[in-house]
Amino acid sequence: MPSPRAERSPFAEPVEASHAAPSTSSGAAPGVLAVVGDLVEDIVVWAGEPVRTATDTAAQVFRSRGGSAANVAALAAGLVPTGFIGRVGADAAGDALVAELASHGVDVRVQREGRTGTIVLLVDAGGERTMFPDRGASAELVGVDPAWLDGVAWLHAPAYGFEREPMRGELLRLAAIARDAGARTSLDASSTGLISGLGVEAALELVRAFAPDVVFANEDEAALLGLAGGGALAASVAPTVVVKHGPLPTDVITGGRLATRVDVPPVAGIRDTTGAGDAFAAGFLAATLQGADVAAACRAGHASAASVLTSPGARSR
């Protein structure tokens, strides 16, 4: 992902990753993973008791860098060369988020305009979270310089970007550019709320238009989309569909048929599931780029997901 030309004033200058690329099992350096999507501020609220409506509820509050796409990039960057493409506001919050993401070794390419987004996450005592997103500038991504995809071997995007235009069309355009250049692509289903808001048929058509090699979904998302049991519908959206079932085995559906089930090692002390799906995607994609088969990639995804389950937000412990 070479630096964009300086005269392109709507874009920030990139922060180049300086770490050495890890090697694959064959000794060759893995290709570059690019992640396109949201970079926002997360405000994570850990409720210390059941929420009491119309009065106070004891809580701990944390602020951190967030956004599904940014989480994947941050967690993958220590494993394979990783870039991020997105949009933040022309404000101090945007400055801080870009710097924080770059500190993980991510090559950050962002447009700067408008107001940086914020997501409030309410996490109950069992670790489940409810999100209140205000994506701000992140949802306005448009007109990305195709040069930002130069050298990319894999492009990943969360389906959150399909919520509305102009970002919806931009994700489809970038996926087409990446495919034409020989890169593979993947898409995370992201949210049952998003799928319901779009409508199941419209969501499926957008996934097909993106034409991913791999789709990630949790069991609720897969059930809503009709992918959980495999079959022709699953085969129509991607050659490989990975369905996560929390602590139960992960299903890998290839060509519409269940190819393998991969056990999930138990994790003690789970406090916050925020970012677990993003962490899984980061581990899976990094392992795949390093030459792993799907079972080994799932195991890498499980290990990556486990690393964030005891911390607020998508922070690796």
N, C-alpha and C positions, 0 to 999 in steps of 0.2 A: 504494500500500500504506500506508494511514494507520496511525497508531500505535494499538496495542491499548489498551483501557482499563486504567488503572493498577490497578484492583482485581483483575485477573486475575493473582493472585500466582504461579501456576506458570510464568509466562512472564517472560523478561527484557524490560526496556525496550529498544526498538529503537534502533539507531544510524542516524540518518538520513543518506542520501547528500547531499552538498552541491554536487556538480558540476552544471554546466548540461547539459541533455539535448542531444545532437547532433541535427542536422537530417537528414531524409531527402532523397532526390533531388527530391521534390516541394516541399520547404520546410517540411513539417509535422514536428513532433517525433515520433520513433518511440514506439511503445507500450512499456509496462514489461514486461521479461522477469523472471519469477520462476522460481527453481530450487529444487526441494525434494529433500532427501536428506541425505547425510552430510557432517559437518564433524569431522575427526579430526586427530590429530597423525601426520605421516608421519616415519618413521625410515628414511632412504634409505642403503643400504649399496652403495657402488661397489667391487666386488671388483677388486683390482689384478692378480689372477692367477686361474687356475682354482681353484675351491673345493677345499680339501684337507680331506677328512673327518676328524674326530676330532683335529684339530690347528689351528694358526693359519693364517689366510689374510690376506695384506696387503689393507688396505681403507681407504677414506675413508668417514666416516659424517657424514650431514647430518640435521638436524631441521628440519621445516618444517610449515606449515599444509597439510593435505591433505584428501582426500575428493573423490570424483568430482564431486558436486554443487557443493561449495564451489569447486573448481577452475574449473568452468564460470562460476560467478557472478563470481569474481575476474577472469577473463580477459575477460568480456563487459562489465564495469562501465565500462570506459573508452570503450566504444563506444555503449552504449544504457543508459537507466536500468534498473538491475538490483536485484532483491531476492533474498534467500536465506531459506528456511524449513527449520529443522532442530531438532536437539536435541543438547545437550552436557551434560557433567556439571556438578554444582554444585561446581566445584573450580578451582584456579588454572590448570590447563591449559585448561579451558573459557573462562575469562576471557581468556587470551592469544589463543586462536584466534578468538574473537569480535572482539577488538580488531584483530587482524591482517587479518581478512577485511573489516571495516569500513574499514580504512585504504585499501583499493582503491576506495572509493566505493560499496560494496555496502550496501544497506539490509538490515541483518541482523535477522531475527526468529527467536529460538530459545527452546525450552523448556529449563529447567535442572533436571536431576535425575540422580542416579546418578553414574556414572564416565565421563569422557571417553574415547572410543575411540582406538586406536592401530593403525596399519598399518606393518609392517616390509616394506620393499621391497629385495630383493636384486637388484642390477643387474650383469649380467656385462659383460665388456670390449666386447662387441658392441652394448651398449645395451639388450638385452632384459631384462625384469624378471620376477621371481617374487615374489608378494605373500603375506604372512602377516597376514590381517586379524583384528583384535579390535575390532569396531565399537562396543562398549560402549553408551553412552546413545544414540548416533545411530540405532541399530536399534529404539529404543523409542518413536519418534515416534507420537503419538496425540492425538486431540482438539484439533487445530489450530483456532483461531478463524477461521471463514470470512472475517471482515473482513480477515485478512492477505492475502487475494487480491483485495481491492477495487482496481479500476483496472488489473488485470493483463491484458495483451494476449496473452501467451504463457506457458504453464507447461511447464517441462522437468524431467524426472526421469531419473536413471540407474536401470536395472532392478535394481541392487544392493538397492534398497528392497524388492524382492519376496522377498528371501531368507526372511523369516519374519514372522509376526505379532508385534506389532500394526501394524508399519509397512506391511506389504503391503496391508491393508485401508485404511489411511489414505491411501496414494498413490491408490488407486482412488477414494476419496471426494473427495479434493482435485481429481482430474482431472475428475470429474463436476461439481463446483461450478464449476470454471473453464470447462468447455464450456457449462454452462447460462448463464453470464454472457457468452458470446460469445467467449471466448478460444480460441486455438489451442493445441495441445499437441504435445509430442514426447517420445520415449523413446529412451534409449541401451541397446542390448543388454548392454553392460557386460563380460560375461565368459563364456567357454565353461564354466568351472568352475561358475558360477552356474546356467547353463542345464542342464548335466548333472545338477547336484544337484536342481534342481526337476523334471527330466524335460522332454523337448522338448515334448510335447503340453501339459503343464501350463504351461510357459513361454509357449507360443503363446496359450493361452487367457487368461493374464494380460495379455499384450500387447493382445489383442482387447478385453478388458474395460477397459483403460486408454483405448482408442480414440484413439491418437495420429494426428495429421496427418502426422507424419514419424517414421520409425524410423531410427536410426543403428546400423550394425553394421560390424565389421571382417570380413575375408573368412572367417576361421575361424568367427566367430559366425553369419554369414549362411549358411555351408555347413551348420552344425549345425542351424539352424532351418529350412533348406530354402528360404531366400529368395534365394540368390545368382543363380539363373537367372531370377528374376521368375516370372511365371505367376500362376495363381489363388491359390496360397498367399500369395505376396507381396501381392497385391491385397487379401487378406482381413485383413491385419494393419494396413495403413496405405495411404493414397493415395500417399504417397511413401516409398520406402525408399532410403536412401543407403548404399552398400556401399563401404567403404574398402579399398584393396589396398596399403597401405604406399606405396612409391615408384611403384607402377604407377597408371594412371588410376583415378579414382573413378567408380563407376557410380551413376547416378540412375535408379531404377526407378519409373515413374509408372503407376498403374493396372495394375500387373503386367507392364508392358512397359519394356524399356530405352529411356529417353528421351534420355539423353546420357551421354557419357564425358568426364571433365574431367581433363586432364593434371596431374600433380603436379610442380612445379619441383624440381630436385635440391637437396638440403641437404647441405652439407659438414660434417664433424666431428660426426656424430651420436654422442652418448654415452649418452643416457638417453631411452627412449621413454615414460617415465611421464608421464601427463597429456596425451599427444599427441591422443588421442581426445577428451578433454574440451576441449582447446584448439580442435580442429576444430569441435566443436559450438558453442562460444562464438562463433567467427567466423562460422559459417554462420547461426546464429540472429540475431545482431546485424545481419548484412547483410540477411537476410530481413525483419526488422522495419523496416529502412531502405528497403525497396522493391526489393531486388535479386531477379533471377530465380535459378533453381536453379543454373545454371552459374556466375554471378557469386558466389553464396553459397558454392559449393564452393571457388572460388578464394580467397575470404576465409577459409574454413576452413583451407585449405592454408597460407596465410600465417600464421595464428594458430598452427597446429600446429608449423610450422617454428621459431617463436619459443621453444619450450620444449625442443627436442631436444638442445641442447648444455649444458643446465643440470640440476642434480639436482632430481628431483621435477618438479612442474608449475610451475616458475618461468620466467617470460618473461624472455628475455635483454635 
